[in-house]
Structures are given as structure tokens and as C-alpha cells.
Amino acid sequence: MSLTLPEVAAWIIVVALNAYVLFGGADFGGGVWDLLASGPRRQQQRDLIAHAIGPIWEANHVWLIVVVVMLFVCFPPTFAAFGTVLHIPLSLMLIGIVLRGSAFVFRSYSYGPRSEQRRWGQTFAISSLITPAVLGMCVGAVVSGHVGAAMSAIESGRTGFTAAYIRPWISPFSIAVGAMTVALLSFLAATYLTIEAADDRALQDDFRSRALGAAVAAMALAIIALVLGAGTGDVMARLIKPGWATLVLAGSGVAAVTSAVSLLQRRFQLARVAAAAWVTLVLWGWVLAQFPLIIPPDLTIRAAAAPDRTLVETMAVLAGGAVVLIPSLWYLLRIFKGSGQVVKSPEEPQRN
Amino acid sequence: MPDLLAARSQMAMSLGFHIVFAVVGIGLPALMVIAEWRWIRTGDGAYLELAKRWSKGAAILFAVGAVSGTVLSFELGLLWPGFMRFAGSIIGMPFSLEGFAFFTEAIFLGVYLYGWDRVSRGAHLFAGLVVAVSGVMSGIFVVIANAWMNTPAGFRLVDGNAVDVRPFGAMANAAAFSQTLHMTLAAYAATGLAVAGIHAVSILRGNASPFNRYALAIALSLGAPAAILQPLSGDVSARMVAEYQPVKLAALESHFETQRGAPLHIGGWPDVDTRETRWAIKIPRGLSLLAFHDPNAEVKGLADFPRDEWPPVAIVHIAFQIMVALGTVMALVSVWVLWHWWRGRSIDAVADRRHLLRVLALIAPMGFLAIEAGWTVTEVGRQPWIVYGVLRTADAVTPMPGLVVPFLVFTLLYLLLGAIVVYLLRQQIARAPSR
């Protein structure tokens, strides 16, 4: 199989999306655990989450911008179709992104009373739940072919408001995908947090049990999504019948079991790798099942692609940018995630 | 509210909101780096305190800028899918580059804010420098994309489709240089003078600590030169508009009939029905002189263009008058303040003169108002086109009905956010040290 230029661009977008899910996604998961913080160590749980996310969330968030920009540069009709049919859920997602990002920073820099900080904490937590749920629903809408069908109907002018702008993204299948996304990202975050909490065994156990619970929920929801998706068109059918996608899906199952077992055995580094592998393989299973379509049921990657010259120049810029970006990211993570030390909040140095 | 108007209002509101944070995100890191550099050079703790204060302001404003910028990148598709379908492959390049600049900025802001005692002093200062430089680069790339909408280049139009797309050619469009220069200077002038004004108020209230004096000195050394250079860059912009967007020039000058030796209208109200400008001060040959540097040059009037290609003349003219007036005041005050500073050889020559401080406090918000007015000129002045002469705004809007709803929702969201940011910044300012 020889790759065409548009396909290379599409794979690069998937890699960026993968990075967003692994880094930014875990920040959303952290917000979910902030919302669900409980027990005697409730405050320590929240502090750990804030310390883990603090220095890196802005950078993690930028992966989404990379995905969006790459999509509209390399596949303009795709971005136009998403923007049109998924106007409402994407707007909801944006509201979530705005509230989450600003509430997180407001909480860090507020001198107000505790109750005020708590309110921003709640805003941060609730929007961390809504945003990935809606994002998952959008993915479900694309996979099931409803976005493509609605776009054709809108272009031919023969459709009503609900059929064009609401029903494509609200279906049992898309809701299951949204719920699975939340469970998976929560699992990912809890697994990462077991390592952040290495100095405090009780806190580590809190997140270990949370990770295990989320893993079970994610597995159950994945099976529900597969069952509900069986009747929703070609893409899901290809996930189930033998092929590359099925192989990847099976791999994600292996990763899921590995991560759960290593959590049980308290092998947290292995659990982190397996958790990231699980999430990654779910993403690639979807992408491979959908290949070569960019919007099912019939818009292909090639048909949606920008002219070759745009693709070549964009990739050249990406390659040049990566030379700056990858060492910078490595530097950031080495400073703040390298030795498992607790990162001080920006308030602390000032008091010295 | 018609859908097109709702979509335009939502985009205008989102941009008008974001631009404030984007501008501070360009200017404030420069201030904080200068303060930190002064601390390393002098060992004076007040400079360190300043760098930390400003970095906190930068963190709050950067976060809001980042999320409101994300909203904008999505809104291009949510509100203007027709524009993205046509233009995505042509003007994606500056957006991709902006993505990298923004990424670099976010990474090194993380290092800067959380790394005070984790990296060496030199590495920390370097991180701040990277934030300041990548902030400027982000702004420049985004403005280049906007400049392309004013002076499209880098493709050929065949049957309404773009062919022979050259992304770098699109970046090298006619308006790119003048617009990016004007915007970068605007960011430094607005932020520098606003920060100077805030610290001037603090001194007026009796807190004449070194902290506030240093702050005044650093903010003025960035803002005042930028404000003084801005009229020159405005001249470059005006001549570009005169050459490439004559209808926009005619609208912003409220100039109806084509003529040689055209007069300059200052103020006044354009009456589009009678095609006259009422109550304006007219400076003979002024417009020809400013637009073409030749008092006898011919300047095209609105009457030379089809009526359906006129932008809303009154809005553009008034916004332009506001921008120029505010910019002029800022430049004059800057000259006056710098003159005192230079004569007194010390910032105390400014900080001890209460009338100077009062004037600085008065002009503090002007840069931001001028920026909003300036964007109104360039965006409303381009109407009815989204891509000048190529694609009409009405043909680019989403087919989704009921757009007034998202417009109202995002307006409420941003009002709330704006109020919270003001509240938090007041908390930060109120805790300024009095040592």
C-alpha cells in the first residue's frame, strides 16, 4: 500500500489527535476526579490534580488547535461539514473549553475566600466532564455516517432543522461513545495520578481504586458502544469483521487487561504505559476502520484534500516546527514531570 | 435578527473580546522580561516583585486569550463554512505557523510561571524571552491571515474556485507588512500605556514605592516609543489601503465623489442618501496628500463603486475618526512624558509630577479603545466581502438557522468572563507592595 500525500496529512492529524487525547484528555479526566473527589483526603486529591495539571495544561491544550488547523488547511470541506452539522455540540464543547481553562486559572490566582475558589473549582470540574462527553458524541456522529448524510441533505436543501442539526449527533450510539470517552479519559488521568502521588501511599490508593473503577466502566461502555454501533453502518461493521481494525481492537483489549492487572499489582509505571496504549489503540481502531473515508458514508480523504502544494508546504512547516517543538516539550516535561517531585504552585515562591 | 447579522455580530464580539487578551499577551511578557532582566542586573528585589506580579497578570490573561482564541478557530468553521471551504487551503499556512508560535509560548509560559526555583536564572529569563517573542509571532501570523482577506493573493480564480494555490505567496500579500507593523506597535502602545496608567494611579493614591516607579519606567519605555511610531505606521497603512482597497479608503474618509486634490474630512457625519459629509472640518487637498503623498493626486470616491459594494460608511468613518483621535492623543502625551523623563534624567521627573500622572491615568484605556475602533475600520470596511473582491460574506455564512441563539450565549459567556477577569486583576493590583 503506497501512501498518497493526503493520506500522510490525515495520519499526521491522527497523531496530533492522539497526543491531544493522551495529554489534554488526561487533564479533562483530572477535572472529572476533582468533581468526584471524596473521602477523608478529598482536599489532597484536588490539590494533587491541580499540581499535576498546572504547568502543562496550556501546552496540552494546544494539540487541539493543531488538529483543528491541520484539518481546515489540509481538508477544508471536512472542517466546513463538521462546523455546519455539528454546530451545536461543537459550540457546547467550546463553552466547556472556555469555562474549564479560565476557571482553572482563576482558581489558581484568586485571593478570594475559600468558597469562591470552590465555585471555580466546580466550574472547572463540571466543564471537564461535559467537554470530552460532547467530543465523544461528535466522533460517534461522524463514525455512524450521520454527519455525512446530514451534510448532503443540507446541501440539497431538503431537510428540517432537527434532522440536519440535532439528530446526527444524538443517538444511543453517539451517547455511548461520549460516555466511553469520559470513562477512558478518567481512567487515564487516575492512572497518571497514581504516579504523581508516589510520595503518599493512601492518596495513591485513592487513585488506584478510582483507576480500576473507571477501567471497568470504560470496558463495559466500549462493549455497549460496539453492540449499539453494529447496526449503524459500514465503519462499525469493519471494526468487527476480520482486518487491520479488528487486530487493533483486539490489541486495545490486551492493553486494557494489562493496565488493570498492573494496577492491581501496584506496578504503576507499567499501568501508565498500558493505559496510554489502550486509549491510543481505541483511537487507531476507529481510524483504521474508517479509512480511507474522512467523513462516512462517502467522502474520502483524497476527495476532501487541499491541493498538493498546500499539503507539501504545510508538512514542511510541520517538520520545521517539530524541530523547535519536540525539544521544548521534552524540556517542559523533564522540568515538571521528570523526578516525580511535587510542583509548587505559582503562589509559593513569592512567599519566600 | 437576520442570521447573517447574528453570525457577523458573534464573530465581531468574539474578535473584539479576544483581541484585548491577545494584545496584553504580546505586551505584558515583554514588560515582565525587562523587569526580570533589571533584577538580574541590579539585584533590586522590587524588580523581581514586578516580574512576578506581571507574570501573574500574564497567566490570567493568557489563559483567557488561549480559550477565546480556540473559540475563534472553531468559529471560522461554525459560522463561515463557505469561507473555510474556499480559503482553508490558501490561508492555512499562517494559521499553522501561528499554531507553532502559540505552542512554544504555552510551553515556555509554563516554565516561566512554575519554574522560578526549578531552573537557573538565565534559563528562566530565556523562557520569558521566548514567551515574549512567540507572543509577537503569534500576533503577526494571525494578522497576516487577516491581511490576506483584505488583499487576497497566492491563487488564481477559475469559475469561482481557487487554483494554483501558493500558500507562501498568499502570506506575502500586499497588506501583510503594513497591518502586522500597525498591530504590533498597537499591542505595545496599548499595553505599555495601560500598565503605566495603572501604576500612575497607584502613585497618585500615595504609594510612591520603588515598585511603582520602576513599573512606570518600564511600562513607559515600551509603550511611549510605540505610541510615537504608530502614526508613521498608520501612514504606511493608509497608503496601502488607498492603493489596494480604494472603496475602503473612500468609506473611512467619507469621500463620495472622485476628485483631484481631495480634501480631508475630520469628524463629520456621512449622509449616504445625499452623498455628502455634514459638519466635517475640511482640510483642502489633505486626503490626496495623506493617501498618495501628492496634493493633486486623484482619490476615488464611493460614487465610483456599485452601491452594493459599499461598506457601511457611517460606522467605518466614525470608527476611523475615533482611532486616529485616540492614537494622536497617545502619541502627543508620550512625547510630553518622554521629554520630562529625558530632561529630569530620572523617572522621578514623571512620578513626582501629579498632573503628568493624572494624564497617564486618563489615557490608560485609550490604546484598547483605539484597537477596537481600528479593527472595526478594517473588518466593517471590507464588507460586503469576506475575501475582498472574491467572496461575499453572505455567501460564506453557515446555512444553520437561529444563529441569534449562539450569538447571545457567547456574548453572555464573555461578559461573565470579562467581569471575572477585571475582578481578579483588581485583586492582584490591590495587593501591590508599598515598600
Chai-1 contact restraints between the chains, C-beta under 6 A:
chainA,res_idxA,chainB,res_idxB,connection_type,confidence,min_distance_angstrom,max_distance_angstrom,comment,restraint_id
A,P55,B,G110,contact,1.0,0.0,6.0,A-B,restraint_1
A,P55,B,Y114,contact,1.0,0.0,6.0,A-B,restraint_2
A,I56,B,G110,contact,1.0,0.0,6.0,A-B,restraint_3
A,E58,B,A106,contact,1.0,0.0,6.0,A-B,restraint_4
A,A59,B,A106,contact,1.0,0.0,6.0,A-B,restraint_5
A,A59,B,I107,contact,1.0,0.0,6.0,A-B,restraint_6
A,A59,B,G110,contact,1.0,0.0,6.0,A-B,restraint_7
A,V62,B,F102,contact,1.0,0.0,6.0,A-B,restraint_8
A,V62,B,F103,contact,1.0,0.0,6.0,A-B,restraint_9
A,V62,B,A106,contact,1.0,0.0,6.0,A-B,restraint_10
A,I65,B,G99,contact,1.0,0.0,6.0,A-B,restraint_11
A,V66,B,G99,contact,1.0,0.0,6.0,A-B,restraint_12
A,V68,B,S73,contact,1.0,0.0,6.0,A-B,restraint_13
A,V69,B,F95,contact,1.0,0.0,6.0,A-B,restraint_14
A,V69,B,S96,contact,1.0,0.0,6.0,A-B,restraint_15
A,V69,B,G99,contact,1.0,0.0,6.0,A-B,restraint_16
A,F72,B,M84,contact,1.0,0.0,6.0,A-B,restraint_17
A,F72,B,G88,contact,1.0,0.0,6.0,A-B,restraint_18
A,V73,B,G88,contact,1.0,0.0,6.0,A-B,restraint_19
A,V73,B,G92,contact,1.0,0.0,6.0,A-B,restraint_20
A,V73,B,S96,contact,1.0,0.0,6.0,A-B,restraint_21
A,P76,B,M84,contact,1.0,0.0,6.0,A-B,restraint_22
A,P76,B,R85,contact,1.0,0.0,6.0,A-B,restraint_23
A,P76,B,G88,contact,1.0,0.0,6.0,A-B,restraint_24
A,P76,B,S89,contact,1.0,0.0,6.0,A-B,restraint_25
A,P77,B,R85,contact,1.0,0.0,6.0,A-B,restraint_26
A,F79,B,G77,contact,1.0,0.0,6.0,A-B,restraint_27
A,F79,B,M84,contact,1.0,0.0,6.0,A-B,restraint_28
A,A80,B,P81,contact,1.0,0.0,6.0,A-B,restraint_29
A,A80,B,M84,contact,1.0,0.0,6.0,A-B,restraint_30
A,A80,B,R85,contact,1.0,0.0,6.0,A-B,restraint_31
A,G83,B,G77,contact,1.0,0.0,6.0,A-B,restraint_32
A,G83,B,L78,contact,1.0,0.0,6.0,A-B,restraint_33
A,G83,B,P81,contact,1.0,0.0,6.0,A-B,restraint_34
A,T84,B,P81,contact,1.0,0.0,6.0,A-B,restraint_35
A,T84,B,T398,contact,1.0,0.0,6.0,A-B,restraint_36
A,H87,B,L78,contact,1.0,0.0,6.0,A-B,restraint_37
A,H87,B,M400,contact,1.0,0.0,6.0,A-B,restraint_38
A,L90,B,F74,contact,1.0,0.0,6.0,A-B,restraint_39
A,S91,B,P406,contact,1.0,0.0,6.0,A-B,restraint_40
A,L94,B,V71,contact,1.0,0.0,6.0,A-B,restraint_41
A,L94,B,F74,contact,1.0,0.0,6.0,A-B,restraint_42
A,I97,B,V67,contact,1.0,0.0,6.0,A-B,restraint_43
A,I97,B,T70,contact,1.0,0.0,6.0,A-B,restraint_44
A,V98,B,V67,contact,1.0,0.0,6.0,A-B,restraint_45
A,G101,B,A63,contact,1.0,0.0,6.0,A-B,restraint_46
A,G101,B,V67,contact,1.0,0.0,6.0,A-B,restraint_47
A,S102,B,A63,contact,1.0,0.0,6.0,A-B,restraint_48
A,S102,B,V64,contact,1.0,0.0,6.0,A-B,restraint_49
A,S102,B,V67,contact,1.0,0.0,6.0,A-B,restraint_50
A,S102,B,L417,contact,1.0,0.0,6.0,A-B,restraint_51
A,V105,B,I60,contact,1.0,0.0,6.0,A-B,restraint_52
A,V105,B,A63,contact,1.0,0.0,6.0,A-B,restraint_53
A,Y109,B,K56,contact,1.0,0.0,6.0,A-B,restraint_54
A,Y109,B,I60,contact,1.0,0.0,6.0,A-B,restraint_55
A,Y111,B,Q427,contact,1.0,0.0,6.0,A-B,restraint_56
A,I154,B,P399,contact,1.0,0.0,6.0,A-B,restraint_57
A,Y165,B,M400,contact,1.0,0.0,6.0,A-B,restraint_58
A,A306,B,S89,contact,1.0,0.0,6.0,A-B,restraint_59
A,P307,B,S89,contact,1.0,0.0,6.0,A-B,restraint_60
A,P307,B,V165,contact,1.0,0.0,6.0,A-B,restraint_61
A,R309,B,V165,contact,1.0,0.0,6.0,A-B,restraint_62
A,T310,B,S89,contact,1.0,0.0,6.0,A-B,restraint_63
A,T310,B,V165,contact,1.0,0.0,6.0,A-B,restraint_64
A,T310,B,P167,contact,1.0,0.0,6.0,A-B,restraint_65
A,E313,B,P167,contact,1.0,0.0,6.0,A-B,restraint_66
A,T314,B,S96,contact,1.0,0.0,6.0,A-B,restraint_67
A,V317,B,S96,contact,1.0,0.0,6.0,A-B,restraint_68
A,G321,B,F100,contact,1.0,0.0,6.0,A-B,restraint_69
A,L325,B,F103,contact,1.0,0.0,6.0,A-B,restraint_70
A,S328,B,I107,contact,1.0,0.0,6.0,A-B,restraint_71
A,L332,B,I107,contact,1.0,0.0,6.0,A-B,restraint_72
A,L332,B,G110,contact,1.0,0.0,6.0,A-B,restraint_73
A,I335,B,G115,contact,1.0,0.0,6.0,A-B,restraint_74
A,I335,B,R118,contact,1.0,0.0,6.0,A-B,restraint_75
A,V343,B,Y114,contact,1.0,0.0,6.0,A-B,restraint_76
A,P346,B,L113,contact,1.0,0.0,6.0,A-B,restraint_77
A,P349,B,W116,contact,1.0,0.0,6.0,A-B,restraint_78
A,P349,B,D117,contact,1.0,0.0,6.0,A-B,restraint_79
A,Q350,B,K52,contact,1.0,0.0,6.0,A-B,restraint_80
